[in-house]
Amino acid sequence: MMHPKNGDIPDFKKHFFLALMLIALGIALSNTLDTRTPGTVLVAIGGLFFIIAMSKKKQADEEQY
């Protein structure tokens, strides 16, 4: 199976993947560290990137039609 080039992946998928990774890392950190602040911050930043990804997906869908 051939992997797509970097330019073939839509922007919203990149942001969505980054959001999932940040949220997962934030949850892992908040469960393992005594201070939960870094985990909470990463979850919040991941949520922001999730919102950005959904906005870009909506724009991409509107441009398609």
C-alpha positions as CSV (number, residue, x, y, z in Angstrom):
1,M,0.0,0.0,0.0
2,M,1.4,3.4,-1.0
3,H,1.4,6.2,1.6
4,P,0.0,9.5,0.4
5,K,2.4,12.4,0.2
6,N,2.3,15.1,2.8
7,G,0.4,17.4,0.4
8,D,-2.4,14.8,-0.2
9,I,-3.6,14.9,3.4
10,P,-6.2,17.6,4.1
11,D,-5.4,20.2,6.7
12,F,-8.3,19.3,9.0
13,K,-7.1,15.7,9.3
14,K,-3.6,17.0,10.4
15,H,-5.2,19.2,13.1
16,F,-7.6,16.4,14.1
17,F,-4.7,14.0,14.6
18,L,-2.7,16.6,16.6
19,A,-5.8,17.2,18.8
20,L,-6.2,13.5,19.6
21,M,-2.6,13.1,20.4
22,L,-2.6,16.2,22.7
23,I,-5.7,15.1,24.5
24,A,-4.4,11.6,25.0
25,L,-1.1,12.9,26.3
26,G,-2.9,15.3,28.6
27,I,-5.0,12.5,30.1
28,A,-2.0,10.3,30.6
29,L,-0.1,13.1,32.3
30,S,-2.9,14.1,34.5
31,N,-3.3,10.5,35.7
32,T,0.4,10.0,36.4
33,L,1.7,13.2,37.7
34,D,1.0,14.6,41.2
35,T,0.3,18.0,39.8
36,R,-2.4,17.8,37.2
37,T,-1.8,21.2,35.7
38,P,0.3,20.1,32.6
39,G,-2.2,17.4,31.8
40,T,-5.1,19.9,32.0
41,V,-3.3,22.4,29.8
42,L,-2.6,19.7,27.2
43,V,-6.2,18.6,27.2
44,A,-7.4,22.2,26.8
45,I,-4.9,22.8,23.9
46,G,-6.1,19.5,22.3
47,G,-9.7,20.7,22.5
48,L,-8.7,23.9,20.8
49,F,-7.1,22.0,18.0
50,F,-10.2,19.8,17.8
51,I,-12.4,22.9,17.3
52,I,-10.0,24.2,14.6
53,A,-10.1,20.9,12.8
54,M,-13.9,20.9,12.8
55,S,-13.9,24.4,11.5
56,K,-11.5,23.6,8.7
57,K,-13.6,20.5,7.8
58,K,-16.7,22.6,7.6
59,Q,-14.9,25.1,5.3
60,A,-13.6,22.2,3.1
61,D,-17.1,20.7,2.8
62,E,-18.6,24.1,1.8
63,E,-15.9,24.6,-0.8
64,Q,-16.6,21.2,-2.3
65,Y,-20.3,21.9,-2.9
